[in-house]
Amino acid sequence: MVDDLVETALDFDQQSNMESALHRRLDSLVRHLVPPQSASQDLTKNPLNITASGSDSVSASPVLIGGMVLDIHAKPYNDLAPRTTNPGEKASGFVRFDCLMVDAHSMLLCFDRNLLSSGFDFVATHSCFNRKPMQVQYASGGVARNIAECMCKLGARPFMISVVGLDMAGEMLLRYWKSAGLSTEGILQEKSIATPVVTNIFDSYGELAAGVASVDAVEKFLTPYFVQQFQSYICSAPVLLLDANLHPQSLEFACRIAAGSGIPVWFEPVSVKKSTRISSIVNYITYASPNEIELIAMANSLLPEKEFKFQLDHNGSKMHSVESLFQMLKPAISFVLCKGIKCLVVTLGQAGVFLCFRDWLQCKIQDLKSSKLASLSSMPHAIVDEGQLGVEFQAYHFPALNSSVVNPTGAGDCLVAGVIASICSGLDLMRSVAIGIAVAKAAVESKINVPAEFNMKDLAGGAESILSGVKHLLV
């Protein structure tokens, strides 16, 4: 049945519509990279082109397919150690850990990112926690869900395709959807389903140290058959976002539906392990938003015989410079773009964001009229030559904003939400990324995954500050 449905997705009158679909995809990408003449040039007036009533300027809704998860956060009772995201600073004694998500019946494990990038799968550390009392909080979570909620608070009206159980956790997750007047048509809720739950344990710096995940319902119930019911929404959406919690068959099925109507697809990797699911759908992806380690995992999944490596220096007195960080990541960036992805938004935490995209000449950069971007639009394109992995692309560094970190969970999701909401409201890609970073700043300063509200004036001011610091990277 599943195989038949996947093949059915190819039967959109391919022979007669293939050429027009290709043109629609290219036109859509160009529209995203080049703003219309009527696009707002003054971010302080209205950063997302959203009216005071909260309605957006686009009639069709962005579609997001992925997890809705109940997050259980365990944090030390004592106040978090003070730190900021000032560029170039490093909290004293701070060691960054990534989370290893394991089965709900397994023990908690932690691993150091340096060891991971050196080839270790994980390293169990018995001294991570010494049975200290911790406070437990419940929060609505899930990558796609966080992005959708944030987009809604920025004025967009996303359509969510997901799954929850008919239980307390499921009702909690749907509470906001109902209160915000968002459609629940695409959210499957049944008694036989166990709502996805993730337990996160944070260290005294507020960083995620370990976790246990039970999210198999997303793979099990968001099947191609279920996704097919919302084909009309996907085909009319300005963009389709897929989070990597989906089963590979469902990812490919949704991509093929979007490709049939020329809809741009945004791939959100979710985790290092699940980021490798890009391998079967890379030719369909317009945007992807990995962090450094997810980027390396994506590249390695696309070329198993070549091993891309990356190692963060957490023990040195200084962090890597932006230029040296880019040089370390450049081979993987070049290769992933070469394989088909049009645009990479590589998140770097307190170091900001690398925006990398190919086919720059087709996007008529001379048409960008913003005074903030005038110097950028005059810069020449370049070709990265990594043997046979070369691809023509542009790369820019966007700095992070100074912030007082309260809760880093959800910041990356909010960044993606800010970028997509801005694109859908008519802003060009550069401004959209700047808005996304400003939204992420608000998120890390909030106690919950997605801030209760956003100050549009603050977002606009932050975006202007970011744009003034954008740097073209020599490739």
C-alpha angles and dihedrals in degrees: 000000000000093000091050091052092049090052091046089061088067093058100082090126087282098182094055099034105037095092095046091046090053091051091049091053092049093045091049092050092048091049088055094049097041118045120219117254089254094057115121111263096186108071092190091067098055119339095194101030087243122150123237090255090063099246118135129231095239120081096203119071125235108244122224124189120190148070133345105195137181106228119208110197122198114192135170115267092231119083117272116266107263116256141142138208094241106153112257096016124116124196112244111260092000119151118183116224129188122217123252108208110211137176116289090246094051132088124265115261135184132198136191114239091226090060091046093053089048091061105271116131092210143327119221112222116197092190097058092102130015098201092272118170111263135187117239124214133180121222138172108251148153123124098254092039093051091049092049094049092048092049090052091053088051090056104265123122106222123191111223126207109192147116137248136166128252089251141099093279092049093050090050091053093049094048094085093044091056095043091050092049092241120154116262092187092108096047113094113213122180137156092238092059123090109216111241112258131188124189114205126192118200131200127228090274092058093250122136108257105169142350150180120221132196105178104133091121089076092060095038101049106026091077128161087257092057093044091050090065089069098046092122091057092050094047092053098041122112087222139359119218120199123188116209094240086088121100111261091244091054091047091053094044093052091046092053092051090051092046091054089062099033094250116161113240124215116202117205108194096207094194142003093260097046094042087078089072086084088083096084097041105034093115091059098050122105098173134020129180111200128157118231097277094042089052091055091047091050092051093048091050090055094050110027095177092058119062118210113199135197132174128189117216106226098155100054123094092245135037121240115278117248090250095051091045090053092048090054092050098037098090091053092044092050093048096047091049089047090055092061113278110128101203136020123199101192111193116213103181111229090359091069128228138314112216110198127173139160136221089045094160091060090058094064096229091188087073092068104106102181113122088217090059100036094102091047094051092055095055116108123246119243141202123234111210114199097164105277091345095079121131133172109250147144126230130197133178119222114196123227121243121245109260142167104239115227101153123000093188110109097015094113091047091051091049090056090045091053092050095048095043090051093048091050091050092055105264119137122250096262094053091041092057090047091052089048092055091048089051090050090054090056089049097054089050091054126085092223132059093256120026115247090239142352130231104225092199090055091048091051093048091048092049092051090051091050093048091053089058099045111128128200110229119220108231 
